[in-house]
Amino acid sequence: MSAKFWHRQAAVLKVDGRACINGQRVWARSGATFTNFSPIDGRILGEVARCDTHDVDKAASSARTAFEDGFWAKLPPAVRKRTLIKFADLVEKHNHELALLETLDMGKPIKDSLAVDVKLSANCLRWYGEAIDKIYDQIAPTSDASLALITREPVGVVAAVVPWNYPMLMACWKIAPALAAGNSVILKPSEKSPLTALYLADLALEAGIPPGVLNVLSGYGDEAGKALALHHDVDCIAFTGSTRIGKQIMQYAGQSNLKRVWTELGGKSANIVCADCPNIDAAVRSALSAIYFNQGESCNAPSRLFIEASIKDAFLEKALAMMPSFQPNDPLDEATTMGAIVDEAQLNTVLQYINSGREEGAQLLSGGQQVRQDSGGLYIAPTLFDHVHAEMKIAQEEIFGPVLSVFSFADIEEAVRVANASSYGLQAAVWTSNLSKAHQTARALRAGTVHINQYDEDDITVPFGGFKQSGNGRDKSLHALDKYTELKTTWISLG
């Protein structure tokens, strides 16, 4: 589709900013709203319900009633399967509307919204629908005098609090396994990008998910999000976002009902390129594509690039030649590879980190400034720093923007030591032709995922999550069902 097509669609777009509680689209009880702006050009997209404690109470009550009545939880898994597959079909049917909402709301290129966010969201819903009637319970190897059954049961009411960078995909990573397992869910999208989550509420109802089983509350984190974390009728909260907020949510859970808390938090992923890298051109393309994809607003972005000293100059020469292909442009043009920063606060945060890098002595090789200001939108040029040291702020803290920091290393042990000297442990990569070195380095890196000779591979069948302060629990794969189910042991006497 042409940019003209998408701009015409955007011009006639009508946004429904109401929350969804018990199957009804409603405004917040208080009547409060917030204005939703697009970072691509500053346009107002519409007013969105600003839900608070009263709305959380109502959603939690409807979710609890639906769960206890078994409208969804007690259905045969095969029935839930058919409904989730229909939900996935509807996401695919409405792919243009969802992609446009995602791009206007968050700023990412429309081609990525279509090919990544919408496509993978539908795939996630379908995959968990297909999986749920293939999960078997267990019989323990006890004596002949007894029978011990180990069964999975839904945990109850799940609150899913998701971030602004992949609003729809992160929502589906959580609601798909939670719904498949039979839970009722309250989805709280970020106030920075709530529109696709609200649209999903309508599609879920159309697919046949009963009222109260999936509620969607728009609002601020310190209002609706905090109320969910403190609520006694919420049995589990699954959160993706910053480490700071993740810690707060865990504290709120302890202050309330000790609800299960699953967190997927920040990252400062290390990408290690050895001199025996099998394909330096591929390593350069991967390093830049992975950090500048989604404007660098990805928790798993490899923001620390370690290059062995003997190939560093050649690597950076190739990287600098490739930088123009990542310059921000109109997100509604399908040729665009990098879009807008989500809002002004995040743009200022990224610029402050860039200034910090300069002040602490890192060498700015490319970018480092705001661009396309005449568009009315929020854009930063892809930024590349060299001569970064481990103690610098840009080396330690998650920037969440298009900023790449380059380190030099003399041997793999040095690279691993500095890579592990981080409070985060989400992902990492190593590029080498030596199979033994690849395996040994992967084992040594303290990260939830380690890529070898690539950084872009991903699939719903593998778990996603990290070590250390990158959080606990895993999204995706069958392992995600562990978060949304309880294990029950039932003893039966046969004597």
C-alpha positions in Angstrom: 0.0 0.0 0.0 1.2 3.5 -0.7 1.8 6.2 1.9 -1.2 8.1 0.3 -3.4 5.1 1.1 -2.4 5.0 4.7 -2.7 8.8 5.2 -6.2 8.7 3.7 -7.1 5.9 6.1 -5.6 7.8 9.0 -7.6 10.9 8.1 -10.9 9.1 8.5 -10.0 7.0 11.4 -12.4 7.1 14.4 -11.0 6.0 17.7 -13.1 4.4 20.4 -11.4 5.3 23.7 -13.8 3.6 26.0 -12.7 0.8 28.3 -14.3 -2.6 28.2 -15.8 -4.0 31.4 -18.1 -7.1 31.6 -18.5 -7.0 27.8 -19.5 -3.4 27.6 -17.6 -0.4 26.2 -17.7 2.2 28.9 -16.1 5.5 30.0 -14.4 5.7 33.4 -16.9 6.0 36.2 -15.3 9.4 37.1 -15.8 10.6 33.6 -12.1 11.4 33.4 -10.2 11.0 30.1 -6.8 11.7 28.7 -5.9 13.0 25.2 -4.1 10.5 23.0 -1.5 12.1 20.7 0.3 10.5 17.7 4.1 10.8 17.9 4.3 10.7 14.1 3.0 14.3 13.6 1.5 15.4 16.9 -2.1 14.9 15.7 -4.8 14.2 18.4 -6.2 10.7 17.9 -8.9 11.0 20.5 -9.9 10.9 24.1 -9.4 7.8 26.1 -11.0 6.6 29.4 -8.8 7.3 32.4 -9.8 4.4 34.6 -9.1 4.4 38.3 -9.7 2.3 41.5 -13.5 2.3 41.0 -13.2 0.9 37.5 -10.7 -1.7 38.6 -13.1 -2.8 41.3 -15.9 -3.2 38.7 -13.6 -5.1 36.3 -12.3 -7.4 39.0 -15.8 -8.2 40.2 -16.9 -9.0 36.7 -13.8 -11.1 36.1 -14.3 -13.0 39.4 -18.0 -13.6 38.7 -17.2 -14.9 35.2 -14.5 -17.2 36.6 -16.5 -18.6 39.5 -19.6 -19.2 37.2 -17.4 -21.1 34.8 -18.6 -19.4 31.7 -15.1 -19.8 30.3 -13.0 -21.7 32.9 -15.2 -24.8 32.8 -15.6 -25.1 29.1 -13.8 -28.1 27.5 -10.4 -27.0 26.3 -11.4 -27.9 22.7 -14.2 -25.2 22.9 -11.8 -22.6 24.2 -9.5 -23.6 21.4 -12.1 -22.9 18.7 -12.9 -19.5 20.3 -9.2 -18.4 20.4 -8.7 -19.5 16.8 -11.7 -17.4 15.8 -10.2 -14.5 17.8 -6.9 -15.0 15.8 -8.9 -15.0 12.5 -10.6 -11.7 13.4 -7.2 -10.1 14.2 -6.1 -11.1 10.7 -9.3 -9.9 9.1 -8.9 -6.5 10.7 -5.1 -6.3 10.1 -5.2 -2.9 8.4 -7.2 -1.2 11.2 -5.0 -2.7 13.9 -1.8 -1.9 12.1 -2.8 1.7 11.5 -3.8 2.1 15.1 -0.5 0.7 16.3 1.5 3.0 14.0 -0.4 6.2 14.8 -0.4 5.4 18.5 3.2 4.3 19.0 5.1 5.6 16.0 6.6 2.5 14.5 6.7 2.0 10.7 3.5 0.7 9.2 5.3 -2.2 7.5 6.4 -3.5 10.9 3.0 -3.1 12.4 1.6 -5.3 9.6 4.4 -7.9 9.3 5.4 -8.1 12.9 2.8 -6.9 15.4 -0.4 -7.9 13.8 0.9 -11.1 12.2 2.6 -12.4 15.4 -0.3 -11.4 17.6 -2.7 -13.5 15.5 -0.2 -16.3 15.5 0.1 -16.2 19.3 -3.6 -16.4 19.8 -3.9 -19.3 17.4 -0.9 -21.2 18.8 -2.2 -21.2 22.4 -5.7 -22.1 21.1 -4.2 -25.0 19.3 -2.0 -26.1 22.2 -4.5 -26.1 25.1 -6.3 -29.3 24.2 -3.0 -31.1 24.0 -1.8 -30.5 27.5 -2.0 -33.6 29.6 -2.1 -34.0 33.4 0.0 -36.5 35.3 -0.2 -39.5 37.6 2.6 -39.8 40.2 4.5 -43.1 40.6 3.1 -43.9 44.0 2.5 -47.3 45.6 -0.3 -49.6 44.4 -2.3 -48.6 47.5 -3.0 -45.1 46.3 -3.5 -43.0 43.2 -2.0 -39.5 43.1 -3.2 -37.1 40.4 -1.3 -34.0 39.4 -3.6 -31.6 37.6 -3.4 -28.0 36.3 -6.1 -25.5 37.1 -6.5 -21.9 36.1 -5.1 -19.5 38.7 -8.3 -17.3 38.6 -8.3 -13.6 37.8 -5.1 -12.5 35.9 -4.1 -8.8 35.5 -2.0 -8.3 32.4 -0.1 -4.9 32.5 1.7 -4.4 29.2 4.1 -1.7 27.8 3.8 0.8 25.1 6.5 -0.5 22.7 4.7 -3.5 21.3 1.2 -2.8 22.7 -0.7 -5.5 20.8 1.9 -8.3 20.7 2.8 -8.0 24.4 -0.9 -8.1 25.2 -1.4 -11.3 23.2 1.7 -12.9 24.7 -0.1 -12.6 28.1 -3.8 -12.9 27.3 -3.5 -15.9 24.9 -2.0 -18.4 27.4 -4.0 -16.9 30.3 -7.3 -17.3 28.4 -6.3 -20.7 27.0 -5.8 -22.0 30.5 -9.3 -20.8 31.5 -8.6 -17.7 33.5 -10.5 -14.4 33.4 -8.2 -11.5 32.4 -8.0 -7.8 33.0 -5.7 -6.2 30.4 -4.2 -2.8 31.3 -2.3 -1.3 28.3 0.1 1.6 28.7 -1.5 5.1 28.6 1.0 5.9 25.8 -0.4 3.4 23.4 -3.8 1.9 24.5 -5.7 1.8 21.2 -5.0 -1.7 19.8 -5.8 -3.3 23.2 -9.2 -1.5 23.3 -9.8 -2.8 19.7 -8.9 -6.3 20.8 -11.7 -6.2 23.4 -14.3 -5.9 20.6 -12.8 -8.7 18.6 -12.7 -11.0 21.6 -16.4 -10.5 22.2 -17.1 -11.1 18.5 -15.1 -14.3 18.7 -17.3 -15.6 21.5 -15.3 -14.9 24.6 -18.0 -14.4 27.3 -18.5 -11.0 29.0 -16.2 -10.5 32.0 -13.6 -13.0 30.8 -11.5 -10.3 29.0 -11.8 -6.8 30.4 -9.6 -3.9 29.1 -8.9 -0.9 31.3 -7.1 2.1 29.9 -5.5 4.5 32.3 -2.3 5.5 34.1 0.0 3.1 35.7 0.0 4.9 39.1 -3.8 4.8 39.1 -5.3 1.8 37.4 -2.1 -0.2 37.3 -1.4 0.3 41.0 -5.0 -0.6 41.9 -4.7 -3.9 40.0 -1.5 -4.8 41.8 -3.1 -4.1 45.2 -6.5 -5.7 44.5 -7.4 -8.7 46.6 -9.6 -10.1 43.8 -6.6 -10.4 41.4 -4.8 -13.7 41.8 -1.9 -13.1 39.4 -0.3 -10.1 37.7 1.8 -10.4 34.6 3.8 -7.3 33.9 6.1 -6.2 31.2 7.9 -2.8 31.6 10.7 -1.1 33.5 12.6 -2.7 36.4 11.6 0.2 38.6 7.9 -0.4 38.2 8.3 -4.2 38.4 9.8 -3.8 41.8 6.9 -1.6 42.9 4.3 -4.2 41.7 6.1 -6.9 43.6 5.9 -4.8 46.7 2.1 -4.1 46.1 1.5 -7.8 45.8 3.2 -8.4 49.2 1.1 -5.6 50.8 -2.2 -7.1 49.5 -2.9 -10.8 48.9 0.5 -12.2 47.9 -0.8 -12.6 44.3 1.6 -14.3 41.9 3.8 -11.7 40.2 5.5 -12.4 36.9 7.7 -9.7 35.4 9.5 -9.2 32.1 11.7 -6.1 32.7 14.5 -4.2 31.3 17.6 -5.2 29.3 21.1 -4.1 28.3 21.8 -6.9 25.9 25.4 -7.6 24.8 26.3 -8.5 21.2 29.8 -9.9 20.9 31.6 -10.1 17.6 34.8 -12.1 17.5 37.6 -11.8 15.0 36.7 -15.3 13.6 33.1 -14.1 12.9 31.9 -16.2 9.9 30.4 -13.3 8.0 31.3 -9.8 9.1 28.8 -8.2 6.7 25.9 -10.2 8.2 27.1 -9.3 11.7 27.1 -5.5 10.8 23.6 -5.7 9.3 22.3 -7.7 12.3 23.9 -5.4 14.9 22.4 -2.2 13.3 19.0 -3.8 12.4 18.5 -5.2 15.9 19.2 -2.0 17.8 17.4 0.4 15.5 14.4 -1.8 14.9 11.3 -0.3 16.6 13.4 2.9 17.1 15.5 1.0 19.7 12.4 0.8 21.9 12.8 -2.9 22.7 13.9 -4.4 26.0 16.0 -7.1 24.2 17.7 -4.6 21.8 21.5 -5.3 21.7 22.5 -1.9 22.8 26.1 -2.9 23.8 28.2 -4.0 20.9 31.5 -5.7 21.7 34.0 -6.0 18.8 37.3 -7.8 19.0 40.0 -5.2 18.6 41.6 -6.6 15.4 38.4 -6.2 13.3 36.9 -3.1 15.0 38.0 -0.5 12.5 36.7 -2.6 9.5 33.5 -3.3 11.3 32.8 0.3 12.1 33.6 1.4 8.6 30.9 -0.9 7.3 28.5 0.1 10.0 28.9 3.9 9.3 28.3 3.2 5.6 25.0 1.5 6.4 23.7 4.2 8.9 21.8 6.2 6.3 19.5 3.3 5.6 18.1 3.6 9.2 17.3 7.3 9.1 13.8 8.0 10.4 11.1 8.8 7.9 7.3 8.9 7.6 6.0 5.8 9.5 3.0 5.6 7.1 5.4 5.0 4.2 6.1 1.3 3.8 9.7 2.1 2.7 10.4 3.5 6.2 12.7 1.5 8.4 12.7 3.6 11.6 9.8 5.7 12.9 9.0 8.1 15.7 9.8 8.0 19.5 6.6 7.2 21.4 6.2 10.6 23.2 8.1 13.7 24.2 9.0 12.4 27.6 10.8 9.4 26.0 12.4 11.6 23.4 13.9 13.8 26.1 15.1 10.8 28.0 17.0 9.4 25.0 18.5 12.9 24.3 19.6 13.2 27.9 21.4 9.8 27.6 23.1 10.9 24.4 24.3 14.1 26.1 25.5 11.9 29.0 27.6 9.8 26.6 29.2 12.9 25.2 30.0 14.3 28.7 31.5 11.1 30.0 33.9 10.9 27.1 32.3 8.5 24.6 33.0 9.3 20.9 29.9 10.1 18.9 30.4 8.6 15.4 26.9 9.2 14.0 23.5 10.7 14.9 22.9 12.0 18.3 20.3 14.7 17.4 16.5 15.2 17.0 15.4 15.2 13.3 12.3 15.8 11.2 11.1 18.4 13.6 9.2 20.1 10.8 6.9 17.1 10.7 5.5 17.9 14.1 6.6 14.4 15.2 9.2 13.0 17.5 12.3 11.5 15.8 15.9 10.9 16.7 18.7 10.0 14.3 20.2 6.5 14.8 23.1 7.1 17.1 26.4 5.3 17.4 29.0 5.8 20.1 32.6 4.4 20.2 35.1 4.2 23.0 32.4 3.4 25.6 33.6 2.1 29.0 31.6 -0.1 31.4 31.2 2.6 34.1 29.5 5.0 31.8 25.8 5.7 32.2 25.1 4.7 28.5 26.8 1.4 29.2 24.8 0.6 32.4 21.3 2.0 32.1 18.6 1.0 29.7 18.1 3.9 27.2 15.2 2.5 25.2 16.0 4.4 22.1 18.2 4.2 18.9 21.6 4.4 20.7 24.3 1.8 20.2 27.4 1.7 22.4 30.6 0.1 21.1 33.2 -1.6 23.2 36.6 -3.1 22.2 37.9 -6.4 23.7 41.1 -8.3 23.4 39.9 -11.8 24.3 36.5 -13.5 24.8 36.9 -13.8 28.5 37.2 -10.0 28.8 34.1 -9.6 26.6 32.0 -12.0 28.7 33.2 -10.4 32.0 32.1 -6.9 30.9 28.9 -8.2 29.3 27.9 -9.9 32.5 28.8 -6.8 34.6 25.2 -5.6 34.3 22.1 -5.7 36.5 20.2 -7.0 33.5 20.3 -10.4 31.8 17.7 -10.6 29.0 19.5 -11.5 25.8 23.0 -11.7 24.3 24.8 -12.9 21.2 28.2 -14.2 20.1 29.5 -14.3 16.5 32.3 -16.9 16.0 33.2 -19.7 13.7 34.5 -21.8 16.6 31.8 -24.2 17.8 33.5 -24.8 21.1 33.9 -21.1 21.8 30.3 -20.5 20.8 29.0 -23.1 23.3 31.3 -22.0 26.1 30.4 -18.4 25.6 26.7 -19.1 25.6 27.0 -21.0 28.8 29.1 -18.2 30.4 26.7 -15.3 29.4 24.1 -14.7 32.1 21.1 -14.1 29.9 17.8 -15.8 29.2 18.4 -16.1 25.5 21.8 -16.3 23.7 22.0 -16.0 19.9 24.9 -17.5 18.0 25.8 -16.0 14.6 22.5 -14.1 14.4 20.3 -11.9 16.6 17.0 -11.9 14.8 15.6 -15.5 15.3 12.4 -15.7 17.2 9.4 -18.1 17.4 6.4 -18.6 19.6 7.7 -22.1 20.5 10.6 -20.8 22.5 10.4 -19.0 25.9 11.2 -15.3 26.3 12.5 -13.8 29.5 15.6 -13.0 31.4 18.0 -13.5 34.3 18.7 -11.1 37.2 16.8 -7.8 37.1 15.4 -8.5 33.7 12.6 -10.3 35.6 11.2 -13.8 36.3 8.9 -16.1 34.4 8.7 -16.6 30.7 6.4 -15.4 27.9 5.8 -17.6 24.8 6.1 -21.4 24.5 4.3 -23.9 26.6 6.3 -22.6 29.6 4.1 -19.5 29.8 1.3 -21.7 30.9 3.2 -22.2 34.2 2.4 -18.6 35.1 -1.3 -18.9 34.7 -2.0 -22.3 36.2 -1.9 -23.9 39.7 -0.7 -27.4 40.2 -3.0 -29.5 42.4 -2.3 -33.0 43.8 -5.3 -35.3 44.5 -4.7 -38.4 46.6 -7.0 -41.3 46.2 -6.8 -44.3 48.5 -7.1 -47.7 46.7 -6.6 -49.9 49.7 
